[in-house]
Amino acid sequence: MDLLLNIFLSAKMFGMEIFDKSDFIELIVPFSLNIFVSFIIIRFIYYPQARRKDYLFTYILFSIIVFFLFHMLSSTKLSTGAGLGLFAIMGIIRYRTDAIAIKEMTYLFVIIGLAVINALSNKKVSITELMFANFTIMGIVFLLEQVWMLKQESSKIITYEKIELIVPEKETELIADLQERTGLKIERAVVGKIDFLRDTAQVRIYYHEDSSKTTA
């Protein structure tokens, strides 16, 4: 049994080692620390204040993919030229001509990041490391999309003229009035810019996607 295990661990596929114990430990330990700290900051510090699920989705995935990319770079598993090419590719996300929603931009980043990880991995990367990176990203995207974020929250900014209702003491009345006017099941409303000259205010309303189907 030990002989078969040693043969498996020393085997190669396409010139890449199937499993490298020391490299895998160097990957899994800092990855676990990174995802733990990032999750605490994003879920328990940022989210209770902002309540933005789209950014929550973005921050977690950005943290994971950037970790995998720079782990390989710092381990000299990707060349300097590849690193420069990576930043050039990522520039596509910033310098775009059409506006992209934050969630769609995140998926774009995920696809580009995976392509870079898989295309630029070389013989210094074991098959186990590569599969771990791919399946971890895929699994977390699935969990965020299908389990944690089952009800996707959307938002709209509207111009509201009943400024007597924008005070904190009348939040319930404000939401009730907005629900009656829009036909949406509004979870919360955040008051933004107030124009006392025109007696209007900018109000961002948050609602679940499934509730908007009733108004379509």
Secondary structure, 3 states (H helix, E strand, C coil): CHHHHHHHHHCEECCEECCCHHHHHHHHHHHHHHHHHHHHHHHHHHHHHHCCHHHHHHHHHHHHHHHHHHHHHHCCCCCHHHHHHHHHHHHHHHCCCCCCCHHHHHHHHHHHHHHHHHHHCCCCCCHHHHHHHHHHHHHHHHHHHHHHCCCCEEEEEEEECCHHHCCHHHHHHHHHHHHHHHCCCEEEEEEEEEECCCCEEEEEEEEEHHHHHHHC
